[in-house]
Amino acid sequence: MKAPDRFSSLPSPGGPHARPEPSIRVSEILSALSYALDLTEGQPMGHSVRACIIGMRLAQQIGLPASERGDLYYCLLLKDAGCSSNSSRLFHIVTADEIRAKRDVKLTDWTRVGWESLQYALTHVATGLPFSQRMKRLFQVAATQQQDSCALVKIRCERGADIAKQLGFSDGVVSGIYSLDEHWNGRGYPDGLRKDEIPLFSRIANLSQTLDVFHTEHGPSAAIDAARRRSGRWFDPELVNAAVCMSKDGTLFSSLESPALLDKVIALEPEQRRITANEDGIDNICQAFAEVIDAKSPFTYRHSSGVAEAAMEIARWFGMKPRDIKLLRRAALLHDLGKLSVSNAILEKPGKLTDEEWKVVKRHPYYTLEILRRIPGFEALGEEAAAHHEKLDGSGYWRGLVAEQLSTFARILAVADIFDALRAKRPYRDSLPLEKAFSIMRGESPHALDLPCLEALIAAKTSTEDSVLEQPKAPTAAATIQKRSSA
């Protein structure tokens, strides 16, 4: 595969947050960002990377040419790229925690009607409803199970394939992701492909992810047993035989618990197929993952892009350099990566959250930092993105930082995030008009929100929108930015 133009190697402009190296490998970015996809699927972070390692080992065992292993590599890393797109629908079907449902279904042979499938339904559908309502919901789910399953998989597969296209990957990568959930016996989804009709990349990825899930949960023997039980039904028997052979000599699962997991997966990218990302390539990846984040709930549709737009308006009003605006936009697009760890049962709850639910919500910036710090050169950006709920007076979360600990980027992101949230429709209220949103935010300034940042946003909005708001005096940009960048 010829590398897409946006992924050619170009020097990276300088700047306070710039990486000193002239380029970054796409594998370094996507392997780290795949940790966010794991959160949505309810898997321990690193699942996609481990599945990629297993899949690449299987590919070598069966003699897949190096010319094809490059595409397989990216298919494995991006196999779950569409996973957030069906989260809301799944939540409304099971009327319960859809992340838990996604996690446990990977350990269930749901294609066989029996105790295993029944037990799954009893422990995952409408678990918080009164008995009569729960029984009614269980019967409804049972009646539409096949139709719902096909629709859920189709949404996920189509979106994942679209993201791979958006990133410029080959048809082999796209089709491998699209057909991930097809089964060897033709009873998978979305198209009921069977045997060799299923792309080889899909067959490898499906087996690899199942092996990792069972290996992580129950150990190597359970993983091989699951593969054997589903051989000829879910999985290509030849691939299962290859996995069994490798498990016997200890090469299939070796080093999967290594703390240097990312280094190991990056080393597996075929040398002749390595792709480096230029500036446009990095921006494109950030935009694609912002769409993954925002697809999780209709109430967060375009939130990441909205925060990015508001943040850039503030930055431009301040007169920031183009390079810093670009970096701020990346932080804004990725600021809510950690929210993929929050169930839609919480995100779409119309009423007040419980203390336990708030604990889950307040932890999402931590996951944002944990993911972004794994990308070389994104360490500082990760700190700023993860501080988007921090307040100047220490009343924010997740670390309770105070003014002296918050950079200009963090202050801008906090204002932009609240602004876009107030302007969007939420489960518990309708969207707020511009004047009302700014009135609420003024009440939080200057003790909690940065007043110059808020004034810059108001000035930017009132200069372009028909508003009855009084035009504020614009802050002195350069001095403010320079002073706060050192904070």
MOGILIN-V200825 format. One record per helix or strand. SS is the DSSP state (~ for helix, > for strand). FROM is the first residue (numbers start at 1). TO is the last residue. Records with the same first field share a line. If there is no record, write none. Layout:
SS = FROM-TO, FROM-TO
This chain:
~ = 5-7, 26-40, 47-61, 66-77, 83-94, 98-105, 115-124, 131-143, 145-166, 171-178, 195-197, 200-218, 220-230, 237-248, 261-267, 271-273, 279-294, 298-300, 303-318, 322-334, 337-341, 344-347, 355-362, 364-372, 379-385, 403-405, 408-423, 434-443, 451-462, 477-485
> = 24-25, 231-231, 235-235, 276-277, 426-426, 429-429, 445-445, 449-449
